[in-house]
Amino acid sequence: MKEFWDARYNSPGFIYGIEPNEFFKNNLNKIQKGKILLPGDGEGRNAVYAAKNGWDVTAFDYSISAKEKALHLAEENQVNINYITSEASAFSNNEKFDNISIIYFHLPPKVRLEFHRKLKFFLNSGGKVVLECFSKSQIDKKSGGPKNLDLLYSTKQLEADFDYLNIKLLEEKEIYLDEGEFHQGKASVIRMIAQKH
């Protein structure tokens, strides 16, 4: 899988564009600035947006190609981001964050559960998790996402994964995606906002 993503990110241009995800952008602008963690942030569009808006940014992805593009995008935008190369299961950090935004970061069931549970140790009290992912209803749509039901999520799974947080929003809805080459068209997504007590 790592080879797949390295190859995909190694293509010219930014495959998901350079504009931030809309749900991420809209929610970030409502939160007091602080430290943010962006797991699986790929080419850095969300990390760079957050940094441009005054956030102290840490991002990670296991693709070296993605990291190189993210750092290039940050340099072009004259911002600094701390970008780590790591798999979700191996990621560790001594810092705590005010926001963790997980945008289209799809993991196998066991890794997903362990990673989502582990995030409690990285969140400050009052910190929020903002998440947008493809739902299981996305399986036959051509607008992006894994073509494997095990890698698509349900609201029930996320409710269980994040039961240690106060879930403020958890909804499945159909939206229109316009994010670079690989996220185009009608899509079935799940959106979640949850806060640590």
Backbone as a printed PyTorch tensor [residue, N CA C, xyz], in Angstrom:
tensor([[[  0.8220,  -1.2070,   0.0000],
         [  0.0000,   0.0000,   0.0000],
         [  0.8650,   1.2700,   0.0000]],

        [[  1.9670,   1.2120,   0.7330],
         [  2.8720,   2.3610,   0.7700],
         [  3.3980,   2.6660,  -0.6400]],

        [[  3.7300,   1.6090,  -1.3920],
         [  4.2400,   1.7770,  -2.7530],
         [  3.1800,   2.4340,  -3.6410]],

        [[  1.9170,   2.0280,  -3.4420],
         [  0.8080,   2.6080,  -4.2120],
         [  0.7340,   4.1180,  -3.9950]],

        [[  0.7770,   4.5370,  -2.7220],
         [  0.6590,   5.9670,  -2.4170],
         [  1.8910,   6.7440,  -2.8380]],

        [[  3.0720,   6.1500,  -2.6850],
         [  4.2860,   6.8290,  -3.1550],
         [  4.2010,   7.0810,  -4.6610]],

        [[  3.7320,   6.0670,  -5.3900],
         [  3.6090,   6.2020,  -6.8510],
         [  2.5640,   7.2540,  -7.2080]],

        [[  1.4390,   7.2260,  -6.5040],
         [  0.3710,   8.1910,  -6.8070],
         [  0.8320,   9.6180,  -6.5150]],

        [[  1.4680,   9.8260,  -5.3750],
         [  1.9090,  11.1720,  -5.0060],
         [  3.1160,  11.6260,  -5.8350]],

        [[  3.7900,  10.6810,  -6.4730],
         [  4.9610,  11.0090,  -7.2660],
         [  4.5960,  11.6250,  -8.6180]],

        [[  3.3080,  11.6400,  -8.9460],
         [  2.8710,  12.2150, -10.2180],
         [  3.0100,  13.7310, -10.1780]],

        [[  3.1280,  14.3610, -11.3620],
         [  3.2420,  15.8190, -11.3750],
         [  1.9490,  16.4710, -10.8780]],

        [[  2.0650,  17.6330, -10.2880],
         [  0.8710,  18.3330,  -9.7980],
         [  0.3910,  17.7590,  -8.4780]],

        [[ -0.6290,  18.3940,  -7.9310],
         [ -1.1870,  17.9820,  -6.6460],
         [ -2.4830,  17.2240,  -6.9060]],

        [[ -2.4690,  15.9280,  -6.6200],
         [ -3.5660,  15.0600,  -7.0780],
         [ -4.8980,  15.3600,  -6.3890]],

        [[ -4.8620,  15.9610,  -5.2030],
         [ -6.1000,  16.3820,  -4.5340],
         [ -6.2130,  17.9100,  -4.4890]],

        [[ -5.3950,  18.5690,  -5.3130],
         [ -5.4310,  20.0300,  -5.3710],
         [ -4.6370,  20.6580,  -4.2340]],

        [[ -4.6150,  21.9880,  -4.2230],
         [ -3.8810,  22.7080,  -3.1670],
         [ -4.8230,  23.4720,  -2.2390]],

        [[ -6.1180,  23.4290,  -2.5380],
         [ -7.0860,  24.0940,  -1.6630],
         [ -7.4580,  23.1570,  -0.5240]],

        [[ -7.7380,  23.6900,   0.6660],
         [ -8.0960,  22.8160,   1.7930],
         [ -9.4580,  22.1650,   1.5840]],

        [[ -9.6660,  21.0650,   2.2590],
         [-10.9790,  20.4280,   2.3000],
         [-11.9870,  21.4080,   2.9110]],

        [[-13.1830,  21.4930,   2.3170],
         [-14.1820,  22.4880,   2.7250],
         [-14.6410,  22.3160,   4.1780]],

        [[-14.9420,  21.0840,   4.5680],
         [-15.4140,  20.8200,   5.9300],
         [-14.3390,  21.1940,   6.9450]],

        [[-13.1050,  20.8170,   6.6370],
         [-11.9620,  21.1650,   7.4800],
         [-11.8290,  22.6870,   7.5900]],

        [[-11.8400,  23.3570,   6.4550],
         [-11.6640,  24.8120,   6.4100],
         [-12.7510,  25.5280,   7.2140]],

        [[-13.9890,  25.1320,   6.9870],
         [-15.1080,  25.8030,   7.6600],
         [-15.0550,  25.6420,   9.1740]],

        [[-14.6140,  24.4850,   9.6370],
         [-14.5550,  24.2510,  11.0830],
         [-13.3110,  24.8390,  11.7250]],

        [[-12.2110,  24.8450,  11.0000],
         [-10.9790,  25.4100,  11.5450],
         [-11.1590,  26.8940,  11.8530]],

        [[-11.9030,  27.5630,  10.9990],
         [-12.0980,  29.0050,  11.1610],
         [-12.9760,  29.3610,  12.3640]],

        [[-13.6090,  28.3390,  12.9870],
         [-14.4700,  28.5870,  14.1510],
         [-13.7630,  28.2670,  15.4700]],

        [[-12.5260,  27.7650,  15.3680],
         [-11.8140,  27.2930,  16.5590],
         [-10.6670,  28.2450,  16.8880]],

        [[-10.4640,  28.4700,  18.1700],
         [ -9.3250,  29.2990,  18.5890],
         [ -8.0160,  28.6290,  18.1850]],

        [[ -7.1160,  29.4050,  17.6170],
         [ -5.8570,  28.8670,  17.1010],
         [ -5.0000,  28.2520,  18.2090]],

        [[ -4.2820,  27.2200,  17.8410],
         [ -3.3940,  26.5360,  18.7750],
         [ -2.5630,  25.5260,  18.0190]],

        [[ -2.3810,  24.3480,  18.6110],
         [ -1.6100,  23.2840,  17.9630],
         [ -2.5630,  22.3150,  17.2750]],

        [[ -2.2160,  21.9400,  16.0400],
         [ -3.0700,  21.0340,  15.2810],
         [ -2.2620,  19.8570,  14.7550]],

        [[ -2.8890,  18.6750,  14.7860],
         [ -2.3060,  17.4640,  14.2180],
         [ -3.1530,  17.0380,  13.0190]],

        [[ -2.4700,  16.7470,  11.9000],
         [ -3.1540,  16.3180,  10.6750],
         [ -2.6170,  14.9540,  10.2450]],

        [[ -3.2880,  13.8740,  10.6700],
         [ -2.8520,  12.5330,  10.2850],
         [ -3.1580,  12.2580,   8.8050]],

        [[ -2.2470,  11.5660,   8.1220],
         [ -2.4710,  11.1750,   6.7300],
         [ -2.7330,  12.3680,   5.8330]],

        [[ -1.9510,  13.4310,   6.0010],
         [ -2.2690,  14.6860,   5.3050],
         [ -1.7510,  14.7560,   3.8750]],

        [[ -1.1380,  13.6940,   3.3770],
         [ -0.7670,  13.6540,   1.9680],
         [  0.1000,  14.8290,   1.5500]],

        [[ -0.3500,  15.5220,   0.5130],
         [  0.4560,  16.5840,  -0.1040],
         [  0.3910,  17.9130,   0.6390]],

        [[ -0.3010,  17.9410,   1.7770],
         [ -0.1800,  19.0860,   2.6730],
         [ -1.1450,  20.2400,   2.4690]],

        [[ -2.1830,  20.0500,   1.6610],
         [ -3.0910,  21.1810,   1.3970],
         [ -3.7570,  21.6980,   2.6790]],

        [[ -4.1390,  20.7870,   3.5710],
         [ -4.7850,  21.2160,   4.8170],
         [ -3.7720,  21.7630,   5.8200]],

        [[ -2.5930,  21.1420,   5.8610],
         [ -1.5320,  21.6040,   6.7720],
         [ -1.1070,  23.0280,   6.4220]],

        [[ -0.9360,  23.2970,   5.1460],
         [ -0.4890,  24.6230,   4.7120],
         [ -1.5740,  25.6630,   4.9810]],

        [[ -2.8340,  25.2900,   4.7460],
         [ -3.9320,  26.2220,   5.0390],
         [ -3.9400,  26.5830,   6.5300]],

        [[ -3.8000,  25.5650,   7.3760],
         [ -3.8000,  25.8100,   8.8290],
         [ -2.6330,  26.7090,   9.2280]],

        [[ -1.4540,  26.4360,   8.6770],
         [ -0.2740,  27.2480,   9.0070],
         [ -0.4540,  28.6910,   8.5560]],

        [[ -1.0500,  28.8800,   7.3800],
         [ -1.2990,  30.2420,   6.8770],
         [ -2.2660,  31.0060,   7.7720]],

        [[ -3.0820,  30.2520,   8.5120],
         [ -4.0710,  30.8730,   9.3940],
         [ -3.6450,  30.8690,  10.8570]],

        [[ -2.3390,  30.7300,  11.0890],
         [ -1.8060,  30.9460,  12.4310],
         [ -1.7210,  29.7350,  13.3310]],

        [[ -1.9920,  28.5400,  12.8090],
         [ -1.9000,  27.3280,  13.6210],
         [ -0.4610,  26.8130,  13.6530]],

        [[ -0.1080,  26.1620,  14.7510],
         [  1.1690,  25.4590,  14.9000],
         [  0.9150,  24.0260,  14.4130]],

        [[  1.4620,  23.6800,  13.2440],
         [  1.0400,  22.4790,  12.5210],
         [  2.0350,  21.3290,  12.6220]],

        [[  1.5040,  20.1520,  12.9940],
         [  2.2230,  18.8890,  12.8400],
         [  1.3660,  17.9980,  11.9430]],

        [[  1.9850,  17.4320,  10.9160],
         [  1.2750,  16.5240,  10.0130],
         [  2.1190,  15.2780,   9.8210]],

        [[  1.4530,  14.1700,   9.4510],
         [  2.2400,  12.9940,   9.0960],
         [  1.5680,  12.2020,   7.9860]],

        [[  2.3880,  11.4500,   7.2790],
         [  1.9280,  10.5270,   6.2450],
         [  3.0520,   9.5190,   6.0680]],

        [[  2.7290,   8.3330,   5.5530],
         [  3.8320,   7.3880,   5.3840],
         [  4.4730,   7.4610,   4.0080]],

        [[  3.9840,   8.3620,   3.1530],
         [  4.5580,   8.5300,   1.8220],
         [  5.6240,   9.6260,   1.8160]],

        [[  6.8250,   9.2570,   1.4080],
         [  7.9150,  10.2360,   1.3030],
         [  7.6200,  11.2280,   0.1810]],

        [[  7.0310,  10.7390,  -0.9170],
         [  6.6660,  11.6370,  -2.0310],
         [  5.6930,  12.7080,  -1.5570]],

        [[  4.7260,  12.3110,  -0.7280],
         [  3.7400,  13.2640,  -0.2020],
         [  4.4190,  14.3150,   0.6620]],

        [[  5.3270,  13.8710,   1.5160],
         [  6.0350,  14.8090,   2.3970],
         [  6.8110,  15.8440,   1.5870]],

        [[  7.5090,  15.3890,   0.5510],
         [  8.2910,  16.3100,  -0.2840],
         [  7.3940,  17.3760,  -0.9070]],

        [[  6.2240,  16.9550,  -1.4060],
         [  5.3040,  17.9120,  -2.0200],
         [  4.7190,  18.8660,  -0.9840]],

        [[  4.4220,  18.3440,   0.1920],
         [  3.8610,  19.1820,   1.2620],
         [  4.8530,  20.2560,   1.6880]],

        [[  6.1150,  19.8710,   1.8420],
         [  7.1310,  20.8360,   2.2520],
         [  7.3740,  21.8770,   1.1540]],

        [[  7.2740,  21.4500,  -0.0900],
         [  7.4060,  22.3830,  -1.2130],
         [  6.2450,  23.3820,  -1.2100]],

        [[  5.0310,  22.8800,  -0.9680],
         [  3.8460,  23.7470,  -0.9140],
         [  3.9600,  24.7410,   0.2410]],

        [[  4.4690,  24.2730,   1.3720],
         [  4.6560,  25.1560,   2.5290],
         [  5.6630,  26.2570,   2.2150]],

        [[  6.7480,  25.8640,   1.5410],
         [  7.7770,  26.8430,   1.1790],
         [  7.2090,  27.8970,   0.2200]],

        [[  6.4220,  27.4380,  -0.7500],
         [  5.7950,  28.3640,  -1.7050],
         [  4.8820,  29.3650,  -0.9990]],

        [[  4.2460,  28.8960,   0.0750],
         [  3.3160,  29.7460,   0.8180],
         [  3.9760,  30.4490,   1.9990]],

        [[  5.2930,  30.2780,   2.1150],
         [  6.1000,  30.9530,   3.1480],
         [  5.5980,  30.6540,   4.5690]],

        [[  5.3020,  29.3630,   4.8080],
         [  4.9050,  28.9290,   6.1540],
         [  5.7400,  27.7100,   6.5500]],

        [[  5.7790,  27.4400,   7.8450],
         [  6.4860,  26.2670,   8.3600],
         [  5.4940,  25.2300,   8.8510]],

        [[  5.7250,  23.9910,   8.4690],
         [  4.9500,  22.8810,   9.0240],
         [  5.9240,  21.8050,   9.4810]],

        [[  5.5850,  21.1330,  10.5760],
         [  6.3670,  19.9950,  11.0480],
         [  5.7460,  18.7550,  10.4200]],

        [[  6.4280,  18.1370,   9.4540],
         [  5.8650,  17.0120,   8.7100],
         [  6.7000,  15.7650,   8.9770]],

        [[  6.0520,  14.7470,   9.5240],
         [  6.7280,  13.5120,   9.9430],
         [  6.3430,  12.3830,   8.9910]],

        [[  7.3100,  11.5430,   8.6390],
         [  7.0000,  10.3380,   7.8560],
         [  6.7590,   9.1910,   8.8410]],

        [[  5.5110,   8.7070,   8.8550],
         [  5.1630,   7.6460,   9.8130],
         [  3.8850,   6.9400,   9.3750]],

        [[  3.7760,   5.6840,   9.7310],
         [  2.5010,   4.9680,   9.5980],
         [  1.6360,   5.3130,  10.8090]],

        [[  0.3280,   5.1630,  10.6510],
         [ -0.5980,   5.4750,  11.7450],
         [ -0.2920,   4.6430,  12.9870]],

        [[ -0.0190,   3.3640,  12.7870],
         [  0.1910,   2.4740,  13.9400],
         [  1.4850,   2.7920,  14.6860]],

        [[  2.4400,   3.4260,  13.9870],
         [  3.7410,   3.7210,  14.6150],
         [  3.8360,   5.1610,  15.1170]],

        [[  2.8540,   5.9990,  14.7780],
         [  2.9660,   7.4170,  15.1250],
         [  2.9470,   7.6250,  16.6340]],

        [[  3.9140,   8.4120,  17.1050],
         [  3.9080,   8.8010,  18.5170],
         [  4.4080,  10.2350,  18.6100]],

        [[  3.9800,  10.9210,  19.6560],
         [  4.3430,  12.3190,  19.8090],
         [  4.1770,  12.7020,  21.2720]],

        [[  5.0850,  13.5110,  21.7790],
         [  4.9950,  13.9360,  23.1740],
         [  4.1080,  15.1580,  23.3660]],

        [[  3.7440,  15.8080,  22.2510],
         [  2.9320,  17.0180,  22.3470],
         [  1.4490,  16.6790,  22.4850]],

        [[  0.7030,  17.6540,  22.9790],
         [ -0.7610,  17.5520,  22.9680],
         [ -1.3000,  18.6240,  22.0420]],

        [[ -2.4380,  18.3520,  21.4330],
         [ -2.9740,  19.2260,  20.3950],
         [ -4.3680,  19.7400,  20.7670]],

        [[ -4.6730,  20.9240,  20.2460],
         [ -5.9930,  21.5310,  20.4620],
         [ -6.9940,  21.0600,  19.4110]],

        [[ -6.4590,  20.5660,  18.3050],
         [ -7.3200,  20.0740,  17.2400],
         [ -6.6010,  18.9390,  16.5210]],

        [[ -7.3420,  17.8820,  16.2260],
         [ -6.8380,  16.8070,  15.3620],
         [ -7.8390,  16.6770,  14.2270]],

        [[ -7.4000,  16.9400,  13.0120],
         [ -8.3020,  16.8700,  11.8590],
         [ -7.8990,  15.7060,  10.9610]],

        [[ -8.8500,  14.7990,  10.7640],
         [ -8.6130,  13.5580,  10.0170],
         [ -9.4670,  13.6260,   8.7480]],

        [[ -8.8250,  13.8970,   7.6290],
         [ -9.5470,  14.1140,   6.3830],
         [ -9.2030,  13.0100,   5.3700]],

        [[-10.1750,  12.1560,   5.1000],
         [-10.0180,  11.0490,   4.1390],
         [ -8.7830,  10.2040,   4.4400]],

        [[ -8.6860,   9.7910,   5.6910],
         [ -7.5860,   8.9260,   6.1210],
         [ -8.2040,   7.5750,   6.4590]],

        [[ -8.1700,   6.6480,   5.4910],
         [ -8.8520,   5.3640,   5.6130],
         [ -7.8680,   4.2630,   5.9660]],

        [[ -8.1740,   3.5580,   7.0320],
         [ -7.2710,   2.5490,   7.5780],
         [ -7.9850,   1.2030,   7.6950]],

        [[ -7.2440,   0.0860,   7.6480],
         [ -7.8520,  -1.2300,   7.8850],
         [ -8.4880,  -1.2740,   9.2810]],

        [[ -9.5360,  -2.0930,   9.4830],
         [-10.3210,  -2.0610,  10.7280],
         [ -9.5200,  -2.0660,  12.0260]],

        [[ -8.5780,  -2.9950,  12.1700],
         [ -7.8270,  -3.0910,  13.4320],
         [ -6.9630,  -1.8390,  13.6410]],

        [[ -6.3000,  -1.3900,  12.5810],
         [ -5.4390,  -0.1960,  12.6720],
         [ -6.3000,   1.0310,  12.9470]],

        [[ -7.4480,   1.1120,  12.2620],
         [ -8.3640,   2.2460,  12.4560],
         [ -8.7720,   2.3770,  13.9180]],

        [[ -9.2440,   1.2850,  14.4960],
         [ -9.7200,   1.3050,  15.8740],
         [ -8.5920,   1.7050,  16.8290]],

        [[ -7.4390,   1.0720,  16.6770],
         [ -6.3050,   1.3740,  17.5750],
         [ -5.8610,   2.8280,  17.4390]],

        [[ -5.8030,   3.3090,  16.1990],
         [ -5.3630,   4.6850,  15.9750],
         [ -6.3710,   5.6790,  16.5360]],

        [[ -7.6340,   5.4750,  16.2530],
         [ -8.6610,   6.3990,  16.7620],
         [ -8.6850,   6.4170,  18.2910]],

        [[ -8.4980,   5.2660,  18.9240],
         [ -8.4800,   5.2090,  20.3910],
         [ -7.2480,   5.9140,  20.9630]],

        [[ -6.1290,   5.8000,  20.2420],
         [ -4.8630,   6.3730,  20.6990],
         [ -4.9020,   7.9050,  20.7210]],

        [[ -5.7790,   8.4950,  19.9260],
         [ -5.8000,   9.9570,  19.8090],
         [ -6.1520,  10.6550,  21.1210]],

        [[ -6.7860,   9.9350,  22.0390],
         [ -7.1320,  10.5470,  23.3350],
         [ -5.8830,  11.0550,  24.0670]],

        [[ -4.7470,  10.3970,  23.8130],
         [ -3.5040,  10.7830,  24.4920],
         [ -2.8520,  12.0180,  23.8490]],

        [[ -3.3090,  12.3760,  22.6670],
         [ -2.7240,  13.5190,  21.9590],
         [ -3.5820,  14.7760,  22.0480]],

        [[ -4.7650,  14.6660,  22.6490],
         [ -5.6960,  15.8010,  22.6970],
         [ -5.6240,  16.5300,  24.0220]],

        [[ -5.5510,  17.8550,  23.9520],
         [ -5.7130,  18.6700,  25.1550],
         [ -7.1450,  18.5970,  25.6470]],

        [[ -7.3540,  18.8640,  26.9200],
         [ -8.7110,  18.9880,  27.4500],
         [ -9.4280,  20.1030,  26.6770]],

        [[-10.6250,  19.8200,  26.2110],
         [-11.3700,  20.7820,  25.3940],
         [-11.0190,  20.7170,  23.9230]],

        [[ -9.9900,  19.9270,  23.5710],
         [ -9.5740,  19.7960,  22.1710],
         [-10.6050,  19.0530,  21.3420]],

        [[-10.5840,  19.3180,  20.0310],
         [-11.5880,  18.7410,  19.1340],
         [-10.9670,  17.8390,  18.0780]],

        [[-11.7250,  16.8180,  17.7080],
         [-11.4160,  16.0030,  16.5430],
         [-12.4220,  16.3750,  15.4490]],

        [[-11.8970,  16.7320,  14.2760],
         [-12.7260,  17.0240,  13.1040],
         [-12.3980,  15.9580,  12.0700]],

        [[-13.4270,  15.2700,  11.5870],
         [-13.1900,  14.1380,  10.6860],
         [-14.1440,  14.1760,   9.5050]],

        [[-13.6090,  13.9270,   8.3130],
         [-14.4460,  13.6640,   7.1380],
         [-13.8580,  12.4560,   6.4290]],

        [[-14.7400,  11.4940,   6.1140],
         [-14.2840,  10.2670,   5.4630],
         [-15.3820,   9.7710,   4.5220]],

        [[-15.0600,   8.7840,   3.7220],
         [-16.0650,   8.1600,   2.8650],
         [-16.8360,   7.1040,   3.6670]],

        [[-18.1440,   7.0800,   3.4590],
         [-18.9830,   6.0730,   4.1240],
         [-19.0220,   4.8030,   3.2760]],

        [[-19.5910,   3.7620,   3.8440],
         [-19.6990,   2.4940,   3.1210],
         [-20.5730,   2.6310,   1.8660]],

        [[-21.4470,   3.6290,   1.8440],
         [-22.3010,   3.8640,   0.6660],
         [-21.5130,   4.3950,  -0.5230]],

        [[-20.2530,   4.7320,  -0.3120],
         [-19.4000,   5.2610,  -1.3770],
         [-18.8920,   4.1670,  -2.3100]],

        [[-19.0490,   2.9050,  -1.9150],
         [-18.3800,   1.7870,  -2.5750],
         [-18.5630,   1.7650,  -4.0950]],

        [[-19.7460,   2.1170,  -4.6020],
         [-19.9780,   2.0560,  -6.0540],
         [-19.8360,   3.4020,  -6.7490]],

        [[-19.4920,   4.4230,  -5.9990],
         [-19.3470,   5.7550,  -6.6030],
         [-17.9200,   5.9440,  -7.1390]],

        [[-17.8110,   6.7360,  -8.1810],
         [-16.5160,   6.9250,  -8.8480],
         [-15.8200,   8.2240,  -8.4310]],

        [[-16.2820,   8.8430,  -7.3560],
         [-15.7620,  10.1600,  -6.9550],
         [-14.5990,  10.0750,  -5.9710]],

        [[-14.0890,   8.8590,  -5.7210],
         [-12.9280,   8.7180,  -4.8460],
         [-13.1300,   7.6650,  -3.7760]],

        [[-12.0660,   7.4270,  -3.0260],
         [-12.1530,   6.5110,  -1.8920],
         [-11.7650,   5.0870,  -2.2280]],

        [[-11.4980,   4.2930,  -1.1850],
         [-11.1100,   2.8940,  -1.3670],
         [-12.2440,   2.0750,  -1.9800]],

        [[-11.8880,   1.0800,  -2.7750],
         [-12.8820,   0.1710,  -3.3560],
         [-12.9040,  -1.1320,  -2.5620]],

        [[-12.8970,  -0.9750,  -1.2560],
         [-12.8940,  -2.1090,  -0.3230],
         [-13.7630,  -1.6960,   0.8610]],

        [[-14.8600,  -2.4110,   1.0820],
         [-15.8090,  -2.0450,   2.1480],
         [-15.1490,  -1.9620,   3.5180]],

        [[-14.1470,  -2.8080,   3.7510],
         [-13.4610,  -2.8040,   5.0550],
         [-12.7410,  -1.4890,   5.3250]],

        [[-12.3950,  -0.7670,   4.2550],
         [-11.6600,   0.4920,   4.4050],
         [-12.5860,   1.7090,   4.4010]],

        [[-13.8820,   1.4640,   4.2110],
         [-14.8730,   2.5370,   4.2950],
         [-15.5270,   2.4820,   5.6710]],

        [[-16.0310,   3.6120,   6.1490],
         [-16.4710,   3.7060,   7.5420],
         [-17.9850,   3.8410,   7.6590]],

        [[-18.4880,   3.5640,   8.8510],
         [-19.8990,   3.7750,   9.1740],
         [-19.9880,   4.6890,  10.3960]],

        [[-21.1290,   5.3330,  10.5730],
         [-21.3130,   6.2030,  11.7460],
         [-21.2260,   5.3670,  13.0220]],

        [[-21.7220,   4.1300,  12.9610],
         [-21.6940,   3.2530,  14.1440],
         [-20.2490,   2.9570,  14.5640]],

        [[-19.3880,   2.6860,  13.5940],
         [-17.9750,   2.4230,  13.8970],
         [-17.3250,   3.6450,  14.5470]],

        [[-17.5660,   4.8130,  13.9690],
         [-16.9280,   6.0250,  14.4820],
         [-17.4610,   6.3950,  15.8650]],

        [[-18.7460,   6.1640,  16.0790],
         [-19.3350,   6.4240,  17.3980],
         [-18.6580,   5.5590,  18.4600]],

        [[-18.3810,   4.3010,  18.1110],
         [-17.7070,   3.3920,  19.0440],
         [-16.2280,   3.7590,  19.2010]],

        [[-15.5590,   4.0720,  18.0840],
         [-14.1300,   4.4260,  18.1280],
         [-13.8800,   5.6200,  19.0450]],

        [[-14.7930,   6.6060,  18.9910],
         [-14.5850,   7.8750,  19.7010],
         [-15.5400,   8.0450,  20.8870]],

        [[-15.9070,   6.9270,  21.5190],
         [-16.8700,   7.0260,  22.6240],
         [-16.2960,   7.7220,  23.8560]],

        [[-15.0000,   8.0060,  23.8290],
         [-14.3630,   8.7260,  24.9460],
         [-14.4750,  10.2440,  24.7630]],

        [[-15.0550,  10.6740,  23.6440],
         [-15.2360,  12.1000,  23.3750],
         [-16.7150,  12.4590,  23.4170]],

        [[-16.9830,  13.7460,  23.5580],
         [-18.3450,  14.2600,  23.4620],
         [-18.6140,  14.5490,  21.9850]],

        [[-19.3960,  13.6790,  21.3430],
         [-19.6350,  13.8200,  19.9000],
         [-20.7150,  14.8830,  19.6640]],

        [[-20.2950,  15.9610,  19.0010],
         [-21.1910,  17.1020,  18.7560],
         [-21.9370,  16.9570,  17.4290]],

        [[-21.2740,  16.3220,  16.4560],
         [-21.8620,  16.1160,  15.1300],
         [-21.3740,  14.7810,  14.6040]],

        [[-22.2900,  13.9720,  14.1090],
         [-21.9310,  12.7240,  13.4410],
         [-23.0220,  12.4480,  12.4260]],

        [[-22.7160,  12.6750,  11.1580],
         [-23.7450,  12.5260,  10.1320],
         [-23.1700,  11.9550,   8.8510]],

        [[-24.0000,  11.1750,   8.1790],
         [-23.6690,  10.6910,   6.8440],
         [-24.4670,  11.5200,   5.8570]],

        [[-23.8060,  12.0170,   4.8210],
         [-24.5360,  12.8310,   3.8510],
         [-23.8980,  12.7230,   2.4790]],

        [[-24.6410,  13.1460,   1.4830],
         [-24.1180,  13.1780,   0.1250],
         [-23.6840,  14.5990,  -0.1950]],

        [[-22.4760,  14.7270,  -0.7070],
         [-21.9410,  16.0470,  -1.0610],
         [-21.3770,  15.9680,  -2.4770]],

        [[-20.9840,  17.1140,  -3.0070],
         [-20.2820,  17.1390,  -4.2920],
         [-18.8250,  17.4840,  -4.0280]],

        [[-17.9490,  16.5980,  -4.4350],
         [-16.5150,  16.7970,  -4.2090],
         [-15.8520,  17.4150,  -5.4360]],

        [[-14.9780,  18.3770,  -5.1890],
         [-14.1790,  18.9810,  -6.2520],
         [-12.7950,  19.2490,  -5.6770]],

        [[-12.0180,  18.1570,  -5.5230],
         [-10.7030,  18.2300,  -4.8850],
         [ -9.6810,  17.5230,  -5.7660]],

        [[ -9.1180,  18.2690,  -6.7150],
         [ -8.0890,  17.6910,  -7.5680],
         [ -8.6310,  16.5980,  -8.4700]],

        [[ -7.7320,  15.7540,  -8.9380],
         [ -8.0600,  14.7520,  -9.9530],
         [ -8.8760,  13.5800,  -9.4090]],

        [[ -8.6530,  13.1940,  -8.1580],
         [ -9.1980,  11.9310,  -7.6520],
         [-10.4260,  12.0680,  -6.7580]],

        [[-10.8330,  13.2850,  -6.4360],
         [-12.0580,  13.5170,  -5.6530],
         [-12.9810,  14.4190,  -6.4660]],

        [[-13.7450,  13.8150,  -7.3700],
         [-14.6190,  14.5820,  -8.2500],
         [-15.9930,  13.9340,  -8.3350]],

        [[-17.0320,  14.7160,  -8.0230],
         [-18.3980,  14.2350,  -8.2110],
         [-19.1430,  13.9870,  -6.9080]],

        [[-20.3480,  13.4140,  -7.0470],
         [-21.1760,  13.1210,  -5.8750],
         [-20.5230,  12.0480,  -5.0250]],

        [[-20.5170,  12.2890,  -3.7210],
         [-19.8430,  11.3630,  -2.8030],
         [-20.6610,  11.1860,  -1.5290]],

        [[-20.6050,   9.9760,  -0.9690],
         [-21.2390,   9.6890,   0.3190],
         [-20.1770,   9.7760,   1.4020]],

        [[-20.3330,  10.7440,   2.2870],
         [-19.3080,  10.9770,   3.3060],
         [-19.9120,  10.9540,   4.7090]],

        [[-19.0330,  10.7930,   5.6740],
         [-19.4050,  10.9490,   7.0910],
         [-18.5960,  12.1120,   7.6280]],

        [[-19.2740,  12.9620,   8.3850],
         [-18.6200,  14.1080,   9.0280],
         [-18.8180,  14.0060,  10.5270]],

        [[-17.7590,  14.2740,  11.2460],
         [-17.8210,  14.1930,  12.7050],
         [-17.0550,  15.3420,  13.3420]],

        [[-17.6320,  15.8910,  14.4000],
         [-16.9210,  16.8290,  15.2830],
         [-17.1180,  16.2960,  16.7020]],

        [[-16.0230,  16.1080,  17.4190],
         [-16.0910,  15.5840,  18.7790],
         [-15.0830,  16.3110,  19.6450]],

        [[-15.4010,  16.4330,  20.9290],
         [-14.5860,  17.2380,  21.8370],
         [-14.2020,  16.4330,  23.0770]],

        [[-12.9780,  16.6310,  23.5220],
         [-12.5280,  15.9830,  24.7670],
         [-13.0630,  16.7580,  25.9570]],

        [[-13.5340,  16.0210,  26.9440],
         [-14.1150,  16.6500,  28.1410],
         [-13.0650,  17.4370,  28.9030]]])
